[in-house]
Amino acid sequence: MSQPLKSETVDSLRVNVYENRQVMGAAAGRDVAAKINEVLAQQETIRLIFAAAPSQNELLDYLASAPGIDWSRIDVFHMDEYVGLPEDAPQRFALFLRRKLFDQVAPRNVYLIDGSAPDADAACRDYAERLRQAPIDLVCLGIGENGHIAFNDPPVADFDDPNLIKRVELDEVCRQQQVNDGCFPTFDAVPKEALTLTIPALMAGHYLFCVVPGKTKTAAVQNVLTGPITTACPASILRTHPACTLYVDTDSYGWAERREG
């Protein structure tokens, strides 16, 4: 079991730095699996929210094959979905999470955001009602190149949002990231809108596990750890959560630059 190269705490945020994304993802997976089993030992069922992005691959792969998790007692949600993509579009986050995890482990209930619903407002109301039925125990999330969490880009991020889920317009940095990640062939192919859980909905989770690999995330991670807590970098709010751990590799942490500095 690989130990982090470095651990630190920034405000309330615990930060673990690993040699590479494979080690980082496995470490996050072990911690998530352990926390799942710890909470399942205390209550009959639990509720988890997952991000859908290439940055989460190693974590999801670990959980898909982790022994000893009773998924029949776990309800799962996801945190965002594009508006207007066909139901069979490979870029849909619901399909990504089904393929990577949900179909392999068979949770008790799988609650998916319907981004193709003719009435987006009704879809948001329905999903919000699902979320309100009981507390969220664990949230597994990432951070975007623009500092977003879920699709709360800086122009639409609201730390005091009254909604649990809302329709948003994606900013250009976010849309370009989807091309950079290989999810869409061109910028124009990326949908302009999405449904996203809001920042209060994510922060309401009892335990947060944030997995952020890669050099394209270095600036965002630096802003989270050293900048002000502001919606200009939405993920900076994670520093206020009482039980959030940030998992980074040397690339996203800027290990070489920090060592030289």
C-alpha positions in Angstrom: 0.0 0.0 0.0 1.7 3.2 -1.2 1.8 6.1 1.2 1.5 9.7 -0.1 4.6 11.5 -0.9 3.2 14.4 1.1 0.2 15.2 3.2 -0.9 18.6 4.3 -4.0 20.4 5.6 -5.2 23.7 4.1 -7.9 25.2 6.4 -10.1 22.1 6.8 -9.1 20.4 3.6 -6.8 17.3 3.8 -4.5 17.0 0.9 -2.6 13.8 -0.1 0.0 13.9 -2.9 0.9 10.7 -4.8 3.6 9.7 -7.2 1.2 9.2 -10.2 -2.4 9.0 -11.0 -2.6 5.2 -10.7 -1.3 5.2 -7.2 -3.5 8.2 -6.4 -6.6 6.6 -7.7 -6.0 3.3 -5.9 -5.4 5.2 -2.6 -8.6 7.1 -3.1 -10.5 3.9 -3.9 -9.2 2.2 -0.7 -10.3 5.2 1.4 -13.7 5.4 -0.2 -14.3 1.6 0.1 -13.2 1.8 3.8 -15.5 4.7 4.5 -18.4 2.9 2.7 -18.0 -0.1 4.9 -17.6 2.0 8.0 -20.9 3.8 7.4 -22.7 0.6 6.4 -21.7 -0.8 9.8 -23.6 2.1 11.4 -26.8 2.2 9.2 -28.8 0.0 7.0 -28.4 1.9 3.7 -26.2 4.7 2.4 -26.4 7.2 -0.4 -23.4 8.1 -2.7 -22.9 10.7 -5.4 -20.3 10.2 -8.2 -18.7 12.4 -10.7 -18.4 11.2 -14.3 -15.1 12.2 -15.9 -11.8 10.6 -17.1 -10.1 11.9 -14.0 -12.2 9.4 -12.0 -11.2 6.3 -13.9 -8.8 4.9 -11.5 -11.1 5.4 -8.5 -14.1 3.9 -10.3 -12.0 0.9 -11.5 -10.9 0.3 -7.9 -14.5 0.4 -6.6 -15.8 -1.8 -9.4 -13.6 -4.7 -8.2 -13.3 -3.9 -4.5 -14.3 -6.9 -2.4 -16.5 -6.8 0.6 -18.8 -3.9 -0.3 -22.5 -4.7 0.0 -23.8 -2.6 -2.9 -27.3 -4.0 -2.4 -27.6 -1.5 0.5 -26.3 1.5 -1.5 -28.2 4.1 -3.5 -26.2 6.0 -6.1 -26.6 9.4 -7.8 -24.5 11.4 -10.2 -23.8 15.1 -10.2 -24.3 16.4 -13.7 -25.6 15.6 -17.2 -25.5 17.4 -20.5 -28.8 18.8 -21.9 -30.0 17.6 -25.2 -27.7 14.6 -26.0 -29.5 11.5 -27.4 -30.1 8.8 -24.8 -27.5 6.6 -26.4 -24.8 9.2 -26.9 -21.5 7.8 -25.5 -20.7 11.2 -23.8 -23.7 11.0 -21.5 -22.5 10.8 -17.9 -25.2 8.3 -17.0 -23.8 5.9 -19.5 -20.2 6.5 -18.4 -21.0 5.7 -14.8 -23.2 2.7 -15.8 -20.3 1.2 -17.8 -17.6 2.0 -15.3 -19.3 1.1 -12.1 -23.1 0.9 -11.7 -23.7 -2.1 -14.1 -20.8 -4.0 -12.5 -21.7 -3.6 -8.8 -25.6 -3.5 -9.0 -26.5 -0.9 -6.4 -29.8 -1.0 -4.6 -31.1 2.0 -6.5 -29.5 4.0 -9.4 -30.8 7.5 -9.8 -29.9 9.2 -13.1 -30.3 12.8 -14.2 -32.5 12.9 -17.3 -30.7 15.5 -19.5 -32.9 14.6 -22.5 -36.2 15.3 -20.7 -38.4 17.7 -22.6 -39.0 19.7 -19.4 -35.6 20.3 -17.8 -37.2 22.2 -14.9 -39.4 19.2 -14.1 -36.4 16.9 -14.3 -34.5 19.1 -11.8 -37.5 19.1 -9.4 -37.8 15.3 -9.6 -34.1 14.8 -9.0 -34.0 17.3 -6.1 -36.9 15.4 -4.5 -34.8 12.2 -4.7 -31.9 14.0 -3.0 -34.0 15.4 -0.2 -35.4 12.0 0.8 -32.3 11.3 3.0 -28.8 12.6 3.7 -26.0 12.0 1.3 -23.2 10.0 3.0 -20.3 10.1 0.5 -19.5 12.3 -2.5 -16.8 11.4 -5.0 -15.9 14.4 -7.1 -13.2 16.0 -9.2 -12.2 19.6 -10.1 -12.3 21.1 -13.6 -9.6 23.1 -15.3 -11.6 26.3 -14.4 -12.0 25.2 -10.8 -15.5 23.9 -11.2 -17.1 21.2 -9.1 -19.8 19.3 -11.0 -20.8 21.9 -13.7 -20.7 24.8 -11.3 -18.5 27.0 -13.5 -17.3 30.3 -12.1 -20.0 32.4 -13.9 -22.9 30.3 -12.4 -21.3 29.0 -9.1 -23.2 30.0 -6.0 -22.0 29.0 -2.5 -25.5 29.8 -1.2 -27.6 28.4 -4.0 -31.1 27.8 -2.9 -31.5 24.9 -5.4 -30.1 21.4 -5.2 -29.9 21.0 -9.0 -30.2 23.5 -11.7 -29.8 24.1 -15.5 -26.7 26.0 -16.4 -24.8 27.3 -19.4 -21.3 25.9 -19.6 -18.5 28.4 -20.0 -15.9 28.1 -22.8 -13.1 26.8 -20.6 -15.3 24.0 -19.4 -16.5 23.1 -22.9 -12.9 23.1 -24.2 -11.9 20.7 -21.4 -14.4 18.2 -22.7 -12.5 18.3 -26.0 -9.1 18.1 -24.3 -10.3 15.1 -22.4 -11.2 13.3 -25.7 -14.9 13.3 -24.9 -15.9 15.3 -28.0 -14.2 15.8 -31.3 -14.6 19.6 -31.6 -15.6 22.5 -29.4 -18.8 23.0 -31.3 -19.9 19.4 -30.6 -19.9 20.0 -26.9 -23.4 20.9 -25.5 -23.8 24.4 -24.3 -26.0 23.5 -21.3 -26.2 21.0 -18.6 -28.1 20.0 -15.4 -25.8 20.1 -12.4 -26.1 19.5 -8.7 -25.3 22.8 -7.0 -22.5 23.5 -4.6 -24.7 23.3 -1.4 -25.9 19.9 -2.6 -22.4 18.6 -2.9 -21.2 20.2 0.3 -24.0 18.6 2.2 -22.4 15.2 1.8 -21.0 13.9 5.1 -17.7 12.8 3.5 -16.1 14.1 0.3 -13.4 12.5 -1.7 -11.9 14.7 -4.4 -9.7 13.1 -7.1 -7.7 15.4 -9.3 -4.8 14.1 -11.5 -2.9 15.6 -14.4 -1.0 18.7 -15.5 -4.0 20.3 -17.0 -5.4 20.7 -13.4 -2.2 22.3 -11.8 -3.5 25.9 -12.0 -6.9 24.9 -10.5 -5.3 22.9 -7.7 -3.0 25.8 -6.9 -6.0 28.2 -6.8 -7.8 25.8 -4.5 -4.9 25.5 -2.1 -3.4 29.0 -2.1 -6.1 31.4 -3.4 -9.1 33.0 -1.7 -12.3 31.1 -1.2 -14.3 32.5 -4.0 -16.7 31.5 -6.8 -13.9 32.6 -9.2 -12.5 29.1 -8.2 -15.6 27.2 -7.1 -13.7 24.3 -5.7 -12.0 26.6 -3.2 -15.1 26.0 -1.0 -13.9 22.5 -0.3 -11.4 24.1 2.2 -14.4 24.7 4.4 -15.8 21.2 4.5 -15.2 19.3 7.7 -14.5 15.9 6.1 -13.0 16.4 2.6 -9.8 14.8 1.3 -8.1 16.0 -1.9 -6.1 13.4 -3.8 -3.6 14.7 -6.3 -0.7 13.4 -8.2 2.7 15.1 -8.7 1.5 16.6 -11.9 -1.7 18.3 -10.6 0.0 19.3 -7.4 2.8 21.0 -9.4 5.4 18.9 -7.4 8.5 20.0 -9.5 7.5 23.6 -9.5 6.9 23.6 -5.7 10.1 21.8 -5.0 12.1 24.3 -7.1 10.3 27.2 -5.5 
